Amino acid sequence: MDATKRPTVGLALGAGGARGLAHIGVLKAFEAHGIPIDYIAGSSMGSFIGALYANGIQPHMMEKLALHLKRKHWVDLTVPNLGFVAGHKAKQLIHLLTHGKNIEELHIPLAVVATDIESGERVVFREGPVDQAVRASISIPGIFVPERVGDRLLVDGGVIDRVPVTVAREMGADIVIAIDVAQFDVKMKVSSIFDVIAQTIDVMEREILRHRILSADMVIRPNVGHYSSIAYAAVAEIIAEGERMALEHIEQIRQLIDKWEGEA
């Protein structure tokens, strides 16, 4: 598709912890069928996957990484104060995978959403170090130590904007496709303090989104609600579900693009 003759397409990748690996499957399907992506806005895991893709890492390489990455490579437990996980290893991993770039140096324009835990404000990064922005956006409150950026103390972007559709629109996207991976099974088993925290965040984010109009042109919701947001034991299945659900929407997306072109 010629970018000069078509609408620009923005992807809003939502929060959801381990369920967010479904974004990889969505990207696999889009790549295979030539769906263009001109802008990416991401919250939490959506910001991580979005940053890798914006840096030119192909979805099949992300899938290999997700399948083989061990918890010890990104989790560094600390004495609980502001969180159980220090986050240094996660930040180093992000730095490595994005080659130490700033957001403005990426191949695809990226916006990373975080939450200022002290003011309650949404913070959107469009420039500056990728690792710092994504590290802030993935900081699940109570689990990760918040990321200090300037005078702000930042936590998970999903707390305030689970699926950042408006951010993608503000970036300039004519068509916004939202990927919502945070729907969950209300009977999810809770057996640890980490489950308590994660499930609390899930409930809160779901209620926030329920009371908003999701103004995306299309919403794709992979059926991953029966997986825990903090259990990375079903990586292949989660990615496959993201791909399956995206494939079901390919024709509709093409129709959206064609209709926009017809009205332009």
N, C-alpha and C positions, 0 to 999 in steps of 0.2 A: 504493500500500500504506500502510495506517495504521500509523505507527510505534508507536502504543500497543497494537496488536493483533498485532504480528509480532516475530520475533526481531531483535535488532540485528545488523548485518552489518559486519564489519571486512575491510578490504582490505590485504593485505601485499604491497607492491610491491618487487620484488627489485632487486638490483644487476645491472649488465650493460653499463655504458657506453652506446654508441650503440644497442645492442640494446634498451635500456630505453625507447627511443621507442615500442616496441610497447605500452607501458602506455597511451599516448594512444589507440591503436586499441581496447584493451580498454574504456577509459572511454567511448569513442564508442558501442560496442555496449551497454554497461550503460545509458547515458543513453537510447538509442533504445528500449530495451525495459523501462524503468522499474525496473531493479534498484537498490534503495536502498543507499547507502553511509553508514554512521554513524560509522565510525572508519577512519583511514588510518595505517598504519605503513610507513615507507619506509627503504630503505638505498640510498645512493649515488644513481644516476639515479632510482630509485624515490622517494627523498625529494624530489627536485626536481619531478618530475611530480606527486607527491602534494601538495606545498605549493601548486603552482599551482591544482590542482583544489580543494583545501581553501579557497583564497582566492576561489573563485567563477569562475575562468577556465574557460570551456567547452572541451571537447576539440577542437572544430573550430577554435577560436582558437589552441589549442596547436599543432595541426597546421600552421596557416598560419605561425606563428612558427618552428617547426622547419624548415619548407621554405625559409624565406627568411633565417634567421639565418646570418650569415657568421662564419667562424672568428675573424676579427679583432675581432668584437664581444665575444668571451668568452675569448679566449686572449691572455695577455700573457706572452711568454717572458722569462725572466730568466737571469742567470748562474747555472749550476747550483750549488746548495749543498745545500738540502734538497729541491729539486725543480726541474724545468725551467720550470714555469708558476707565476707568482707568485700568481694567483688573485684579484687585485683586481678585474679586469673581470668575472669570473664572479660575485663577491660583489655587485658593483654591479648586475648584471643581475637577480640574484635579488631584491635590495632593490627594484628598480624594479617587477618583476612581482608582488611581494607587497605593494606599497605601503608598505614600511617597517614592516610589522606585526610584532607578537610572535606566537608560536605560539598563545597562548591567545586571541588575537583573531580567529582564522580561523573561517570558517563551519562547517567540519567538524573535529572533534578530530583532531589530528595528532601523531604521534610520529616523531622523526627519529633514526636510529641512526648512531652514529659509533664509532670505535675509538681508545682511548687507546694511542698507539704506544709509550709508555714503560712503562705498567703492564700492557698487554695486556687491559685491561678494556673491556667494552661500556659505552658511554655513550648514554643515551636522553634526548633533549630533549623535554620536554612543555610548556616555557615558555621565554620569552626570545626574542631577535631571530630571525626566520625565516632571514634571510640568513646569520647566523653559524652556525646549526645545519646548514643545507643545505650551505654552503661547506665545513664540516668533513666532512660525510658523503660528498661527491663527491671528496674529496682522494685520488685514486689514488696510493699510495705510489711515490715515485720520479719521478712525473710532476708532480703538484701539490705545492707547498710546503704542509706541514701547517698546520692552523688552530690557533692558540693561543687557548684559552678558559680564562680563569683560570689555574690551575696545570697544566692539561692540554694536551698536544700531540696533536691529533686528526687522524686520517686516515679513509679510506673505511670506511663502515659495513659494506660487504660483506666486509671482511677477517675480521670476527668473526661476523656475522649476515647472510648473503646475502639471505635471504627472512625478514623478521622476523615470523614467525607468532606466536610466543609473546608478542611485544610487543603485537600487535593483540588477542590474547586477554586480556592483562593490562589493556588499556584498557577492557574490558567487552564485547567482541563475543561474541555467542552463536554466530554462524557466522563462520568465517574463510575467506576465499577468497585463496589465494596465487597470485601471478603470478611465475613463475620464467622469466626471460629470459636466463639466463647459461649455458645449455647451449651448447656450441660444437663446431665441427668440429675434431677433433684434428689434422687436416692443414692447419690454418690457416697461410698463408704468413707467415713472419717475416722482415722485411727491414730493420728499424731498431731502435734501442734502445728506442723507444716500444713497438714490437711485442713485444720481449722482456719488458719490464716488464708490459705488459697481459696477455700470454699466461701469464706466471708467476702473476699474480693470479688469472686465470681457472682455472688448474689447481688452485691452492690452494683457492679457494672451492668448486670442484666436489667436491674430496675431503672438505672439511669437511662439506658438506651430505650427501654420500653416507653418512657415519657418524652421521647424526642421523635421528631419526624426524620427518619433516615432518608435524606434527600439525594440518595444516589440514583443514577439512571438504571442501575442493576445491582442487586444484592445476591451474592452467592454464599450459601451457608452449608459447608461440608458437614456431613453427619458424623461429628466426632465428639458429641456430648457425653458419650458413655466412657470416654477416656479421662483420666485425671489430668489436671493442668500441670501437675508437678511430677508425674511419672513418665519417664522417657523409655518405657519398655515396649511400646508398640509403634515405633518410628515408621516402619515400612507400611503398616496398615493406615496410619494417619496420612502419610504422603499420598498413598494410593487413593484414599477417599477424596482428598483435595483435587487430585487429577480427574477422578471419575465425575465429580460434581461439576468441575469446570468444563469438561467435555460436553456435558448436557446443556451448557449455556453458550457454546461457541456460535451456533447459528443465530441465536438471539442477539449476541453481541455484534455479529456482522450486520444484522438487520438494523440495529441501532445506528451503526456507522453509516450504512447506506441511506437510512432515512434522514440523518443529519445532513449528509451531502446533498440529498435531494431538496432539502428546505433551505440550504445555504444560498 
